[in-house]
Amino acid sequence: MEENLAIDVARLDRDGEEIEGVLDDAVLDLHDDYLRPFAGIRYSLFAQLAGRELIVRGRLEQDFDAVCSRCGTDFDFTAEVPDFLASVATDEKTEIVDLTDEVRQSIILSLPTYPVCRADCRGVCPSCGKNLNKGSCTCRRNDRDDRWGALDALLPGKKD
């Protein structure tokens, strides 16, 4: 695995080049116990000089171990950036362009705010904490939302 994604502009083919590889997963250290990258960032890119501008486009993927924000179950998922695009101004002195930070930021922006193990995850019972994906709990549920109960008592014609 590579530690950074450096493109050698000085030797880049005039018609552009395909660039594929895997960046070390340490590039994406999020310091998060609930979302941990593994196996490195996979990239498949096409880099081309257009005048004095380096244009790089392609696809990024990163696998993650995560904890479901609804039920607390561990699960794996892949964050994908199918349309990565970077544009860097160059000049005659530019030899190497490092795109590691742009790749890192694109992966971070593709992450879900609240990762869930599956779209229909039912979460946990707010009373007993049972994982509702594994079956119903025996808690008695009050279907009425009592958060407004004190204000409902102030309604005209409402008796205590």
DSSP file (Angstrom, degrees, kcal/mol; ACC not computed):
  #  RESIDUE AA STRUCTURE BP1 BP2  ACC     N-H-->O    O-->H-N    N-H-->O    O-->H-N    TCO  KAPPA ALPHA  PHI   PSI    X-CA   Y-CA   Z-CA
    1    1 A M              0   0    0      0, 0.0     2,-0.2     0, 0.0    22,-0.2   0.000 360.0 360.0 360.0 148.6    0.0    0.0    0.0
    2    2 A E  B     -a   23   0A   0     20,-2.6    22,-3.7     1,-0.1     3,-0.1  -0.626 360.0-146.5 -93.9 151.5    1.1    3.5   -0.7
    3    3 A E  S    S+     0   0    0     -2,-0.2     2,-0.3    20,-0.2    -1,-0.1   0.704  81.9  10.6 -89.0 -22.1    1.3    6.3    1.9
    4    4 A N        -     0   0    0      2,-0.1     2,-0.9    96,-0.0    -1,-0.2  -0.981  69.2-119.1-150.9 163.5    0.4    9.1   -0.5
    5    5 A L        +     0   0    0     -2,-0.3    94,-3.2    -3,-0.1     2,-0.5  -0.815  41.6 171.3-107.1  91.3   -1.0    9.6   -4.0
    6    6 A A  E     -E   98   0B   0     -2,-0.9     2,-0.5    92,-0.2    92,-0.2  -0.880  18.6-156.4-106.6 129.9    1.6   11.5   -5.8
    7    7 A I  E     -E   97   0B   0     90,-3.1    90,-2.4    -2,-0.5     2,-1.3  -0.917  14.4-138.1-107.7 124.8    1.4   12.2   -9.6
    8    8 A D  E >   -E   96   0B   0     -2,-0.5     3,-0.7    88,-0.2     4,-0.5  -0.678  22.2-177.7 -82.5  95.1    4.6   12.8  -11.5
    9    9 A V  G >  S+     0   0    0     86,-1.7     3,-0.9    -2,-1.3    -1,-0.2   0.837  75.6  63.9 -64.6 -34.6    3.4   15.7  -13.7
   10   10 A A  G 3  S+     0   0    0     85,-1.3    -1,-0.2     1,-0.2    86,-0.1   0.807 112.7  32.9 -63.0 -30.8    6.8   15.9  -15.5
   11   11 A R  G <  S+     0   0    0     -3,-0.7    -1,-0.2    84,-0.3    -2,-0.2   0.334  86.6 129.8-108.8   7.1    6.5   12.3  -16.9
   12   12 A L    <   -     0   0    0     -3,-0.9    36,-0.0    -4,-0.5    -3,-0.0  -0.413  66.4-108.8 -65.6 131.6    2.7   12.2  -17.4
   13   13 A D    >   -     0   0    0     -2,-0.1     3,-1.8     1,-0.1    36,-0.4  -0.312  21.6-125.4 -58.8 140.7    1.7   11.1  -20.9
   14   14 A R  T 3  S+     0   0    0      1,-0.3    35,-0.2    34,-0.1    -1,-0.1   0.808 112.0  50.2 -60.8 -31.1    0.3   13.9  -23.0
   15   15 A D  T 3  S-     0   0    0      1,-0.3    -1,-0.3    33,-0.1    -2,-0.1   0.430 121.3-106.5 -87.2   0.7   -2.9   11.9  -23.7
   16   16 A G    <   -     0   0    0     -3,-1.8     2,-0.3     2,-0.0    -1,-0.3  -0.131  30.7-113.6  94.4 166.3   -3.3   11.2  -20.0
   17   17 A E  E     - B   0  47A   0     30,-2.5    30,-2.7    -3,-0.1     2,-0.4  -0.994  12.3-121.7-142.2 146.1   -2.8    8.0  -17.9
   18   18 A E  E     - B   0  46A   0     -2,-0.3     2,-0.4    28,-0.2    28,-0.2  -0.709  30.1-166.8 -80.8 135.8   -4.8    5.5  -15.9
   19   19 A I  E     + B   0  45A   0     26,-3.1    26,-3.4    -2,-0.4     2,-0.3  -0.990  11.3 170.4-129.7 123.1   -3.7    5.4  -12.3
   20   20 A E  E     + B   0  44A   0     -2,-0.4     2,-0.3    24,-0.2    24,-0.2  -0.960  17.5 104.6-131.6 149.5   -4.8    2.6  -10.0
   21   21 A G  E     - B   0  43A   0     22,-1.9    22,-2.5    -2,-0.3     2,-0.4  -0.990  55.7 -87.1 170.7-168.5   -3.7    1.5   -6.5
   22   22 A V  E     - B   0  42A   0     -2,-0.3   -20,-2.6    20,-0.2     2,-0.3  -0.995  26.5-147.0-135.2 126.8   -4.4    1.4   -2.8
   23   23 A L  E     -aB   2  41A   0     18,-2.9    18,-1.5    -2,-0.4   -20,-0.2  -0.698  37.4 -95.1 -89.1 145.8   -3.6    4.1   -0.3
   24   24 A D    >   -     0   0    0    -22,-3.7     3,-1.8    -2,-0.3     4,-0.3  -0.303  28.2-128.2 -56.4 138.0   -2.7    3.0    3.3
   25   25 A D  G >  S+     0   0    0      1,-0.3     3,-1.2     2,-0.2    -1,-0.1   0.651 103.7  76.3 -68.5 -12.7   -5.7    3.1    5.6
   26   26 A A  G >  S+     0   0    0      1,-0.2     3,-1.1     2,-0.1    -1,-0.3   0.714  79.6  72.7 -67.0 -19.5   -3.7    5.2    8.0
   27   27 A V  G <  S+     0   0    0     -3,-1.8    -1,-0.2     1,-0.3    -2,-0.2   0.811  99.6  46.3 -60.1 -30.1   -4.3    8.1    5.6
   28   28 A L  G <  S+     0   0    0     -3,-1.2     2,-0.9    -4,-0.3    -1,-0.3  -0.275  72.4 158.6-111.8  44.5   -7.9    8.1    6.8
   29   29 A D    <   +     0   0    0     -3,-1.1    -3,-0.1     1,-0.2     7,-0.1  -0.595  11.0 176.5 -73.1 107.1   -7.4    7.9   10.6
   30   30 A L        -     0   0    0     -2,-0.9    -1,-0.2     5,-0.2     3,-0.1   0.552  33.8-134.6 -90.7  -9.9  -10.7    9.3   11.9
   31   31 A H        +     0   0    0      1,-0.2     2,-0.4     2,-0.0     5,-0.1   0.916  61.1 135.0  53.2  46.3  -10.0    8.8   15.6
   32   32 A D        -     0   0    0      3,-0.4     3,-0.5     1,-0.1    -1,-0.2  -0.991  50.0-159.4-130.7 124.5  -13.6    7.4   15.9
   33   33 A D  S    S+     0   0    0     -2,-0.4     3,-0.2     1,-0.2    -1,-0.1   0.679  95.3  49.7 -74.5 -17.1  -14.4    4.2   17.8
   34   34 A Y  S    S+     0   0    0      1,-0.2    33,-1.8    32,-0.1     2,-0.3   0.521 114.8  39.9-100.6  -8.1  -17.7    3.8   15.9
   35   35 A L  E     + C   0  66A   0     -3,-0.5    -3,-0.4    31,-0.2    -1,-0.2  -0.871  68.1 170.4-146.2 106.0  -16.3    4.2   12.4
   36   36 A R  E     - C   0  65A   0     29,-3.1    29,-3.1    -2,-0.3     2,-0.1  -0.970  24.0-138.1-125.5 123.8  -13.0    2.6   11.5
   37   37 A P  E     + C   0  64A   0      0, 0.0     2,-0.3     0, 0.0    27,-0.2  -0.445  25.2 177.7 -74.8 150.7  -11.5    2.3    8.0
   38   38 A F  E     + C   0  63A   0     25,-2.3    25,-0.8     2,-0.1    -2,-0.0  -0.983  52.3  27.8-147.2 159.0   -9.7   -0.9    6.9
   39   39 A A  E    S-     0   0A   0     -2,-0.3    25,-0.1    23,-0.1    -1,-0.0   0.448 103.9 -93.9  73.2   4.5   -8.0   -2.3    3.8
   40   40 A G  E     -     0   0A   0     23,-0.2     2,-0.6   -18,-0.1    23,-0.5   0.171  49.0 -62.6  80.5 161.8   -6.9    1.1    2.4
   41   41 A I  E     -BC  23  62A   0    -18,-1.5   -18,-2.9    21,-0.1     2,-0.4  -0.763  49.1-150.2 -87.1 118.7   -8.5    3.5   -0.1
   42   42 A R  E     -BC  22  61A   0     19,-2.7    19,-2.1    -2,-0.6     2,-0.4  -0.733  18.3-174.5 -88.8 136.2   -8.8    1.9   -3.5
   43   43 A Y  E     -BC  21  60A   0    -22,-2.5   -22,-1.9    -2,-0.4     2,-0.4  -0.988  23.3-176.8-135.8 145.3   -8.6    4.3   -6.4
   44   44 A S  E     +BC  20  59A   0     15,-2.3    15,-2.5    -2,-0.4     2,-0.3  -0.900  31.1 164.1-137.3 104.3   -9.0    4.1  -10.2
   45   45 A L  E     -BC  19  58A   0    -26,-3.4   -26,-3.1    -2,-0.4     2,-0.5  -0.783  36.4-143.4-126.7 160.8   -8.2    7.4  -11.7
   46   46 A F  E     -BC  18  57A   0     11,-2.9    11,-2.1    -2,-0.3     2,-0.4  -0.988  21.9-166.4-124.5 120.4   -7.4    9.1  -15.0
   47   47 A A  E     +BC  17  56A   0    -30,-2.7   -30,-2.5    -2,-0.5     2,-0.3  -0.893  13.5 165.1-111.1 135.7   -4.9   12.0  -14.9
   48   48 A Q  E     - C   0  55A   0      7,-2.3     7,-3.0    -2,-0.4     2,-0.5  -0.996  33.0-127.7-150.7 142.0   -4.4   14.4  -17.7
   49   49 A L  E     - C   0  54A   0    -36,-0.4     2,-0.5    -2,-0.3     5,-0.2  -0.789  18.6-172.9 -88.9 130.4   -2.7   17.8  -18.3
   50   50 A A  E >   - C   0  53A   0      3,-3.3     3,-1.4    -2,-0.5     2,-0.5  -0.868  67.7 -57.3-121.8  94.2   -4.9   20.4  -19.9
   51   51 A G  T 3  S-     0   0    0     -2,-0.5    -2,-0.0     1,-0.2     0, 0.0  -0.616 121.8 -18.3  68.6-119.3   -2.6   23.3  -20.6
   52   52 A R  T 3  S+     0   0    0     -2,-0.5    38,-3.6    -3,-0.1     2,-0.5   0.159 121.5  93.9-102.1  16.1   -1.2   24.2  -17.1
   53   53 A E  E <   -CD  50  89A   0     -3,-1.4    -3,-3.3    36,-0.2     2,-0.6  -0.936  63.7-147.2-117.0 129.7   -4.0   22.4  -15.3
   54   54 A L  E     -CD  49  88A   0     34,-3.3    34,-2.5    -2,-0.5     2,-0.5  -0.837  18.2-167.3 -91.6 122.0   -3.8   18.8  -14.0
   55   55 A I  E     -CD  48  87A   0     -7,-3.0    -7,-2.3    -2,-0.6     2,-0.4  -0.951   6.6-178.4-114.2 126.7   -7.2   17.2  -14.1
   56   56 A V  E     +CD  47  86A   0     30,-2.9    30,-2.8    -2,-0.5     2,-0.3  -0.989   7.7 165.6-126.9 127.3   -7.8   13.9  -12.3
   57   57 A R  E     +CD  46  85A   0    -11,-2.1   -11,-2.9    -2,-0.4     2,-0.3  -0.974  19.9  89.1-139.8 154.4  -11.1   12.1  -12.3
   58   58 A G  E     -CD  45  84A   0     26,-2.0    26,-2.0    -2,-0.3     2,-0.4  -0.986  63.6 -42.1 161.2-149.0  -12.2    8.6  -11.4
   59   59 A R  E     -C   44   0A   0    -15,-2.5   -15,-2.3    -2,-0.3     2,-0.3  -0.927  34.6-168.7-126.4 141.0  -13.5    6.4   -8.6
   60   60 A L  E     -CD  43  81A   0     21,-2.1    21,-2.7    -2,-0.4     2,-0.3  -0.955   6.0-178.9-126.2 147.1  -12.6    5.9   -4.9
   61   61 A E  E     +CD  42  80A   0    -19,-2.1   -19,-2.7    -2,-0.3     2,-0.3  -0.995   4.4 178.7-144.7 143.8  -13.6    3.2   -2.4
   62   62 A Q  E     -CD  41  79A   0     17,-2.1    17,-3.0    -2,-0.3     2,-0.3  -0.976  20.2-138.9-145.3 130.7  -12.9    2.6    1.3
   63   63 A D  E     -CD  38  78A   0    -25,-0.8   -25,-2.3   -23,-0.5     2,-0.3  -0.662  23.4-167.1 -88.9 145.6  -14.2   -0.2    3.5
   64   64 A F  E     -CD  37  77A   0     13,-2.8    13,-1.8    -2,-0.3     2,-0.5  -0.979  24.3-143.1-134.4 145.0  -15.3    0.6    7.1
   65   65 A D  E     +CD  36  76A   0    -29,-3.1   -29,-3.1    -2,-0.3     2,-0.3  -0.915  41.4 173.5 -93.7 132.0  -16.1   -1.3   10.3
   66   66 A A  E     -CD  35  75A   0      9,-3.1     9,-2.4    -2,-0.5     2,-0.5  -0.909  35.6-128.2-139.8 165.2  -19.0    0.6   11.8
   67   67 A V  E     - D   0  74A   0    -33,-1.8     7,-0.2    -2,-0.3     6,-0.1  -0.977  38.8-112.6-113.9 127.2  -21.5    0.5   14.7
   68   68 A C     >  -     0   0    0      5,-2.9     4,-1.4    -2,-0.5    48,-0.2  -0.355  15.9-145.0 -61.7 131.7  -25.1    1.0   13.7
   69   69 A S  T  4 S+     0   0    0     46,-3.1    -1,-0.2     1,-0.2    47,-0.1   0.586  96.2  42.8 -76.4  -9.3  -26.5    4.3   15.0
   70   70 A R  T  4 S+     0   0    0     45,-0.3    54,-0.6     3,-0.1    -1,-0.2   0.832 131.7  12.3-100.4 -44.4  -29.9    2.8   15.6
   71   71 A C  T  4 S-     0   0    0     52,-0.2    -2,-0.1     2,-0.1    45,-0.1   0.559  90.2-122.3-115.9 -10.3  -29.3   -0.7   17.1
   72   72 A G     <  +     0   0    0     -4,-1.4     2,-0.2     1,-0.3    -3,-0.1   0.578  59.1 146.3  81.7   9.0  -25.6   -0.7   18.1
   73   73 A T        -     0   0    0     -6,-0.1    -5,-2.9     1,-0.1     2,-0.3  -0.561  51.0-118.1 -80.6 141.8  -24.7   -3.7   15.9
   74   74 A D  E     +D   67   0A   0     -7,-0.2     2,-0.3    -2,-0.2    -7,-0.2  -0.602  45.6 158.8 -76.0 139.4  -21.3   -3.9   14.3
   75   75 A F  E     -D   66   0A   0     -9,-2.4    -9,-3.1    -2,-0.3     2,-0.3  -0.972  33.4-124.6-154.0 164.4  -21.4   -4.1   10.5
   76   76 A D  E     +D   65   0A   0     -2,-0.3     2,-0.3   -11,-0.2   -11,-0.2  -0.865  29.3 166.6-112.0 147.3  -19.1   -3.4    7.5
   77   77 A F  E     -D   64   0A   0    -13,-1.8   -13,-2.8    -2,-0.3     2,-0.5  -0.973  30.2-122.9-151.8 164.6  -19.9   -1.1    4.5
   78   78 A T  E     -D   63   0A   0     -2,-0.3     2,-0.5   -15,-0.2   -15,-0.2  -0.953  15.7-148.0-114.5 123.1  -18.0    0.5    1.6
   79   79 A A  E     -D   62   0A   0    -17,-3.0   -17,-2.1    -2,-0.5     2,-0.4  -0.770  23.4-165.1 -86.1 131.7  -17.9    4.2    1.1
   80   80 A E  E     -D   61   0A   0     -2,-0.5   -19,-0.2    30,-0.2     3,-0.1  -0.948  25.8-171.0-124.9 140.2  -17.8    5.1   -2.6
   81   81 A V  E >   +D   60   0A   0    -21,-2.7   -21,-2.1    -2,-0.4     3,-0.7  -0.869  13.0 176.1-122.5  94.1  -17.0    8.2   -4.5
   82   82 A P  E 3  S+     0   0A   0      0, 0.0    -1,-0.1     0, 0.0   -21,-0.0   0.673  76.1  41.2 -75.7 -15.4  -18.0    7.3   -8.1
   83   83 A D  E 3  S+     0   0A   0     -3,-0.1   -24,-0.2   -23,-0.1     2,-0.1  -0.289  73.0 169.4-131.0  50.0  -17.2   10.7   -9.5
   84   84 A F  E <   +D   58   0A   0    -26,-2.0   -26,-2.0    -3,-0.7     2,-0.3  -0.380   8.9 178.8 -61.6 136.7  -14.0   12.0   -7.9
   85   85 A L  E     +D   57   0A   0    -28,-0.2     2,-0.4    -2,-0.1   -28,-0.2  -0.978   8.9 173.9-145.1 129.8  -12.7   15.1   -9.6
   86   86 A A  E     -D   56   0A   0    -30,-2.8   -30,-2.9    -2,-0.3     2,-0.4  -0.997   8.8-168.5-135.5 141.3   -9.6   17.2   -8.7
   87   87 A S  E     -D   55   0A   0     -2,-0.4     2,-0.4   -32,-0.2   -32,-0.2  -0.994   7.9-178.3-131.7 125.2   -8.1   20.1  -10.6
   88   88 A V  E     -D   54   0A   0    -34,-2.5   -34,-3.3    -2,-0.4     2,-0.3  -0.986  23.9-131.1-129.7 127.0   -4.7   21.5   -9.7
   89   89 A A  E     -D   53   0A   0     -2,-0.4     2,-0.3   -36,-0.2   -36,-0.2  -0.560  32.4-175.9 -72.9 136.2   -2.9   24.4  -11.3
   90   90 A T        -     0   0    0    -38,-3.6     2,-0.2    -2,-0.3     7,-0.0  -0.818  11.8-165.1-126.0 167.6    0.6   23.7  -12.3
   91   91 A D    >   -     0   0    0     -2,-0.3     3,-1.3   -38,-0.0     0, 0.0  -0.801  48.1 -80.5-139.1-174.4    3.5   25.6  -13.8
   92   92 A E  T 3  S+     0   0    0      1,-0.3    -2,-0.0    -2,-0.2   -40,-0.0   0.703 127.7  53.9 -66.3 -17.5    6.8   24.7  -15.5
   93   93 A K  T 3  S+     0   0    0      2,-0.0     2,-0.4     0, 0.0    -1,-0.3   0.611  82.6 105.7 -89.2 -13.7    8.4   24.1  -12.0
   94   94 A T    <   +     0   0    0     -3,-1.3     3,-0.1     1,-0.2    -4,-0.0  -0.539  31.4 156.2 -73.5 121.6    5.8   21.6  -10.9
   95   95 A E        +     0   0    0     -2,-0.4   -86,-1.7     1,-0.3   -85,-1.3   0.759  63.4  28.5-108.6 -44.4    7.1   18.1  -10.9
   96   96 A I  E     -E    8   0B   0    -88,-0.2     2,-0.5   -87,-0.2    -1,-0.3  -0.963  58.1-164.4-125.7 136.7    4.9   16.2   -8.4
   97   97 A V  E     -E    7   0B   0    -90,-2.4   -90,-3.1    -2,-0.4     2,-0.6  -0.987  12.4-151.4-119.2 123.0    1.3   16.8   -7.3
   98   98 A D  E     +E    6   0B   0     -2,-0.5   -92,-0.2   -92,-0.2     3,-0.2  -0.844  18.1 174.8 -97.3 116.9    0.1   15.1   -4.1
   99   99 A L     >  +     0   0    0    -94,-3.2     4,-2.3    -2,-0.6     5,-0.2   0.233  47.1 109.6-102.9  11.8   -3.6   14.4   -4.2
  100  100 A T  H  > S+     0   0    0    -95,-0.3     4,-2.5     1,-0.2     5,-0.2   0.905  79.3  47.7 -56.6 -45.9   -3.7   12.4   -0.9
  101  101 A D  H  > S+     0   0    0     -3,-0.2     4,-2.6     1,-0.2    -1,-0.2   0.886 110.8  51.0 -66.4 -38.6   -5.6   15.2    1.0
  102  102 A E  H  > S+     0   0    0      2,-0.2     4,-2.0     1,-0.2    -1,-0.2   0.901 111.9  47.7 -64.4 -40.3   -8.2   15.6   -1.8
  103  103 A V  H  X S+     0   0    0     -4,-2.3     4,-2.1     2,-0.2    -2,-0.2   0.931 112.1  50.0 -64.6 -46.1   -8.8   11.8   -1.8
  104  104 A R  H  X S+     0   0    0     -4,-2.5     4,-2.3    -5,-0.2    -2,-0.2   0.930 111.7  47.6 -57.7 -48.4   -9.1   11.8    2.0
  105  105 A Q  H  X S+     0   0    0     -4,-2.6     4,-2.4     1,-0.2    -1,-0.2   0.878 109.3  53.6 -64.3 -38.3  -11.6   14.6    2.0
  106  106 A S  H  X S+     0   0    0     -4,-2.0     4,-1.0     2,-0.2    -1,-0.2   0.905 109.9  47.5 -63.9 -41.3  -13.7   13.1   -0.7
  107  107 A I  H >X S+     0   0    0     -4,-2.1     3,-0.6     2,-0.2     4,-0.6   0.931 111.6  50.6 -64.7 -45.1  -14.0    9.8    1.2
  108  108 A I  H >< S+     0   0    0     -4,-2.3     3,-1.2     1,-0.2    -2,-0.2   0.906 108.7  51.9 -59.8 -42.2  -14.9   11.7    4.4
  109  109 A L  H 3< S+     0   0    0     -4,-2.4    -1,-0.2     1,-0.2    -2,-0.2   0.737 105.2  56.8 -67.6 -21.5  -17.6   13.7    2.6
  110  110 A S  H << S+     0   0    0     -4,-1.0    -1,-0.2    -3,-0.6   -30,-0.2   0.574  84.3 107.5 -84.8  -8.7  -19.1   10.5    1.3
  111  111 A L  S << S-     0   0    0     -3,-1.2     2,-0.1    -4,-0.6    -3,-0.0  -0.412  76.7-111.6 -72.7 143.4  -19.6    9.0    4.8
  112  112 A P        -     0   0    0      0, 0.0    -1,-0.1     0, 0.0    -2,-0.1  -0.456  15.0-134.6 -70.7 146.5  -23.1    8.8    6.2
  113  113 A T  S    S+     0   0    0      1,-0.3    -2,-0.0    -2,-0.1     0, 0.0   0.918 101.8  20.6 -65.7 -43.6  -23.9   11.1    9.1
  114  114 A Y  S    S-     0   0    0      2,-0.0    -1,-0.3    -3,-0.0     2,-0.1  -0.852  87.2-148.8-127.1  93.4  -25.6    8.2   11.0
  115  115 A P        -     0   0    0      0, 0.0   -46,-3.1     0, 0.0     2,-0.4  -0.387  14.9-166.1 -65.6 136.8  -24.5    4.9    9.6
  116  116 A V        -     0   0    0    -48,-0.2     3,-0.1   -47,-0.1   -48,-0.1  -0.950  27.7-130.6-124.9 147.6  -27.1    2.1    9.8
  117  117 A C  S    S-     0   0    0     -2,-0.4     2,-0.3     1,-0.2   -41,-0.1   0.811  92.5  -6.6 -66.1 -30.8  -26.7   -1.6    9.4
  118  118 A R  S >  S-     0   0    0      1,-0.1     3,-1.7    -3,-0.0    -1,-0.2  -0.968  73.5-107.9-159.4 158.0  -29.6   -1.8    7.0
  119  119 A A  T 3  S+     0   0    0     -2,-0.3    -1,-0.1     1,-0.3    -2,-0.1   0.818 117.6  47.2 -62.0 -32.6  -32.2    0.7    5.7
  120  120 A D  T 3  S+     0   0    0     -3,-0.0    -1,-0.3    -4,-0.0     2,-0.1   0.061  76.8 149.5 -99.6  26.6  -35.0   -1.0    7.6
  121  121 A C    <   -     0   0    0     -3,-1.7    12,-0.0     1,-0.2    11,-0.0  -0.392  34.6-158.4 -60.0 129.9  -33.2   -1.2   10.9
  122  122 A R        -     0   0    0      1,-0.3    -1,-0.2    -2,-0.1     2,-0.1   0.540  24.5-150.8 -91.6  -8.7  -35.7   -1.0   13.7
  123  123 A G        -     0   0    0      8,-0.1     9,-2.3     2,-0.0    10,-0.5  -0.392  33.0 -47.0  77.1-152.2  -33.3    0.1   16.4
  124  124 A V  B     -F  131   0C   0    -54,-0.6     7,-0.2     7,-0.2     6,-0.1  -0.852  56.7 -95.7-121.5 156.1  -33.7   -0.7   20.1
  125  125 A C     >  -     0   0    0      5,-2.1     4,-1.5    -2,-0.3    -2,-0.0  -0.540  28.4-141.0 -67.9 130.0  -36.6   -0.4   22.5
  126  126 A P  T  4 S+     0   0    0      0, 0.0    -1,-0.1     0, 0.0    -3,-0.0   0.692  97.6  44.1 -68.5 -16.3  -36.4    2.9   24.4
  127  127 A S  T  4 S+     0   0    0      3,-0.1    -2,-0.0    12,-0.0    14,-0.0   0.918 131.3  12.2 -91.4 -54.4  -37.6    1.2   27.6
  128  128 A C  T  4 S-     0   0    0      2,-0.1    -1,-0.0    11,-0.0    -4,-0.0   0.643  90.6-125.8-103.9 -16.0  -35.7   -2.1   27.9
  129  129 A G     <  +     0   0    0     -4,-1.5     2,-0.1     1,-0.3    -6,-0.0   0.553  50.5 157.3  85.2   7.5  -33.0   -1.7   25.2
  130  130 A K        -     0   0    0      1,-0.1    -5,-2.1    -6,-0.1     2,-0.7  -0.437  51.8-110.6 -68.7 139.5  -33.8   -4.9   23.3
  131  131 A N  B >   -F  124   0C   0     -7,-0.2     3,-1.5     1,-0.2    -7,-0.2  -0.606  25.5-157.1 -69.6 111.9  -32.7   -5.0   19.7
  132  132 A L  G >  S+     0   0    0     -9,-2.3     3,-0.6    -2,-0.7    -1,-0.2   0.589  86.7  70.2 -73.3 -10.3  -36.0   -4.8   17.8
  133  133 A N  G 3  S+     0   0    0    -10,-0.5    -1,-0.3     1,-0.2     3,-0.1   0.728  99.2  50.3 -72.8 -22.3  -34.4   -6.4   14.7
  134  134 A K  G <  S-     0   0    0     -3,-1.5    -1,-0.2     1,-0.4     2,-0.2   0.393 130.4 -59.7 -96.9   1.6  -34.1   -9.7   16.7
  135  135 A G    <   -     0   0    0     -3,-0.6    -1,-0.4    -4,-0.2     2,-0.1  -0.667  65.5 -60.5 139.0 167.0  -37.8   -9.6   17.8
  136  136 A S        -     0   0    0     -2,-0.2     2,-0.2    -3,-0.1    -5,-0.1  -0.392  46.3-130.6 -77.7 156.4  -40.4   -7.6   19.7
  137  137 A C        -     0   0    0     -7,-0.1    -1,-0.1    -2,-0.1    -5,-0.0  -0.525  14.0-123.6 -99.1 173.3  -40.0   -6.8   23.4
  138  138 A T        +     0   0    0     -2,-0.2     2,-0.1     2,-0.1    -1,-0.0   0.233  65.3 128.7-102.0  12.2  -42.6   -7.2   26.1
  139  139 A C        -     0   0    0      1,-0.1     2,-0.5     0, 0.0    -2,-0.1  -0.385  64.0-118.6 -68.1 144.4  -42.6   -3.6   27.2
  140  140 A R        -     0   0    0     -2,-0.1     2,-0.4     2,-0.0    -1,-0.1  -0.740  33.1-150.7 -82.2 127.9  -46.0   -1.9   27.5
  141  141 A R        -     0   0    0     -2,-0.5     2,-0.8   -14,-0.0     3,-0.1  -0.845  10.9-144.0-106.0 136.8  -46.0    1.0   25.1
  142  142 A N        -     0   0    0     -2,-0.4     4,-0.1     1,-0.1    -2,-0.0  -0.877   9.8-163.6 -94.0 110.8  -47.9    4.1   25.5
  143  143 A D        +     0   0    0     -2,-0.8     2,-0.3     2,-0.1    -1,-0.1   0.689  66.7  89.1 -69.8 -16.9  -48.9    5.1   22.0
  144  144 A R  S    S-     0   0    0     -3,-0.1     2,-0.8     1,-0.1    -2,-0.1  -0.653  82.3-127.9 -84.0 135.9  -49.7    8.6   23.1
  145  145 A D    >   -     0   0    0     -2,-0.3     3,-0.7     1,-0.1    -2,-0.1  -0.750  24.0-172.9 -83.8 108.6  -46.9   11.1   23.1
  146  146 A D  G >   +     0   0    0     -2,-0.8     3,-1.5     1,-0.2     4,-0.4   0.390  60.1  97.2 -87.4   3.7  -46.8   12.6   26.6
  147  147 A R  G 3  S+     0   0    0      1,-0.3     3,-0.2     2,-0.1    -1,-0.2   0.818  92.6  40.2 -61.8 -27.3  -44.2   15.3   25.9
  148  148 A W  G <> S+     0   0    0     -3,-0.7     4,-2.4     1,-0.2     3,-0.5   0.293  83.8 109.6-101.7   8.2  -47.0   17.8   25.4
  149  149 A G  H <> S+     0   0    0     -3,-1.5     4,-1.4     1,-0.2    -1,-0.2   0.863  75.7  51.7 -53.8 -43.8  -49.2   16.5   28.3
  150  150 A A  H  4 S+     0   0    0     -4,-0.4     4,-0.3    -3,-0.2    -1,-0.2   0.866 113.1  45.2 -65.1 -35.8  -48.6   19.5   30.5
  151  151 A L  H >4 S+     0   0    0     -3,-0.5     3,-1.3     1,-0.2     4,-0.3   0.841 105.6  60.6 -76.4 -32.9  -49.6   21.9   27.8
  152  152 A D  H >< S+     0   0    0     -4,-2.4     3,-1.4     1,-0.3    -1,-0.2   0.845  96.2  62.4 -61.1 -32.4  -52.7   19.7   26.8
  153  153 A A  T 3< S+     0   0    0     -4,-1.4    -1,-0.3     1,-0.3    -2,-0.2   0.721  96.7  59.3 -65.2 -20.4  -54.0   20.3   30.3
  154  154 A L  T <  S+     0   0    0     -3,-1.3    -1,-0.3    -4,-0.3    -2,-0.2   0.553  79.2 112.9 -85.5  -8.7  -54.2   24.0   29.6
  155  155 A L  S X  S-     0   0    0     -3,-1.4     3,-1.8    -4,-0.3     2,-0.0  -0.372  81.2 -99.6 -63.8 140.6  -56.6   23.5   26.7
  156  156 A P  T 3  S+     0   0    0      0, 0.0    -1,-0.1     0, 0.0     3,-0.1  -0.358 108.8  18.7 -60.6 138.7  -60.1   25.0   27.3
  157  157 A G  T 3  S+     0   0    0      1,-0.3     2,-0.5    -3,-0.1    -2,-0.1   0.461  91.7 132.6  80.9   1.2  -62.5   22.3   28.3
  158  158 A K    <   -     0   0    0     -3,-1.8     2,-0.3    -5,-0.1    -1,-0.3  -0.750  41.6-156.9 -88.2 126.6  -59.8   19.9   29.3
  159  159 A K              0   0    0     -2,-0.5    -4,-0.0    -3,-0.1    -5,-0.0  -0.773 360.0 360.0-103.5 148.4  -60.3   18.2   32.7
  160  160 A D              0   0    0     -2,-0.3    -1,-0.1    -7,-0.0    -7,-0.0   0.465 360.0 360.0 -74.1 360.0  -57.6   16.8   34.8
